[in-house]
Amino acid sequence: MRMTKKDKYRIKVLEKRIADGDLEAMMEYAQSYHFKFQEEATPDIAQKIVKGYETCLEAGDLTAALNLGAMYYEGNFIPRDYRKAIKYYEQATESDDEETQLRAWTNLGYCYYYGRDIPVDDEKAFNCYMRAAIQRDANALYKIGDMYRYGRYVKKDEQMALIFYRQAQCEVYETYPEYADIAKRIGECALYGIGMEKDLHLALEMLARSEVATYKKIKERDPFAASLLPKIKRMLNEAKRQVESDLGLEE
């Protein structure tokens, strides 16, 4: 997203407040570039973002730890470093802010689930996800669904996986970033009969929604979204072929 004149004025005001040592202004400035105006961030601004978060963290703001963890995990503005991401996520789990704490537990679960510069540890991943899932965090819910689907740490149970996927769907709107991943999983279950009877129309609906939501994630510079798009498109085309075949519409 590009800045408007109003946005630029607001940033100048924040810079003046930062010069006076205003921690709230530091956080707002860093988050503005980190989450909204990434395209506007020069190397100098990237350094200010990191410094702003570090200063806020030193003052006890653990949301800054979460944001630093995300920067190192995704490689935004700075070189990717999963070990530093893990360190900051662990700090953020101690936050008194519920949203910060939930996101930190979920993100830490991703690190253990995928083995981001550490050995894969399914038990730790499951426990991290569960800490957030009990508070209805959608990301954690669908990742627990994955663990039941593939039998990682828990006994394989595709019906239980689908329960968690559907619960995750109930916790988000289609505009949420995680919706693309959740819709993909439900669509895949419907297409192949995973935990349910095959339902091609549901598969078609959910995979189409996932495709649209994934394009949105790519536009918003999600570093992992582009790699998921080809599989979503393949499954969507497969669902279309089967629906058209059932309707006698194939060429």
Stockholm file with secondary structure:
# STOCKHOLM 1.0

chainA/1-251         MRMTKKDKYRIKVLEKRIADGDLEAMMEYAQSYHFKFQEEATPDIAQKIVKGYETCLEAGDLTAALNLGAMYYEGNFIPRDYRKAIKYYEQATESDDEETQLRAWTNLGYCYYYGRDIPVDDEKAFNCYMRAAIQRDANALYKIGDMYRYGRYVKKDEQMALIFYRQAQCEVYETYPEYADIAKRIGECALYGIGMEKDLHLALEMLARSEVATYKKIKERDPFAASLLPKIKRMLNEAKRQVESDLGLEE
#=GR chainA/1-251 SS CCCCHHHHHHHHHHHHHHHTTCHHHHHHHHHIIIIICGGGCCHHHHHHHHHHHHHHHHTTCHHHHHHHHHHHHHTSSSCCCHHHHHHHHHHHTTCSSHHHHHHHHHHHHHHHHHTSSSCCCHHHHHHHHHHHHTTTCHHHHHHHHHHHHHTSSSCCCHHHHHHHHHHHHHTCCTTSTTHHHHHHHHHHHHHHTSSSCCCHHHHHHHHHHHHHHHHHHHHTTCTTHHHHHHHHHHHHHHHHHHHHHHTTCCC
#=GC SS_cons         CCCCHHHHHHHHHHHHHHHTTCHHHHHHHHHIIIIICGGGCCHHHHHHHHHHHHHHHHTTCHHHHHHHHHHHHHTSSSCCCHHHHHHHHHHHTTCSSHHHHHHHHHHHHHHHHHTSSSCCCHHHHHHHHHHHHTTTCHHHHHHHHHHHHHTSSSCCCHHHHHHHHHHHHHTCCTTSTTHHHHHHHHHHHHHHTSSSCCCHHHHHHHHHHHHHHHHHHHHTTCTTHHHHHHHHHHHHHHHHHHHHHHTTCCC
//
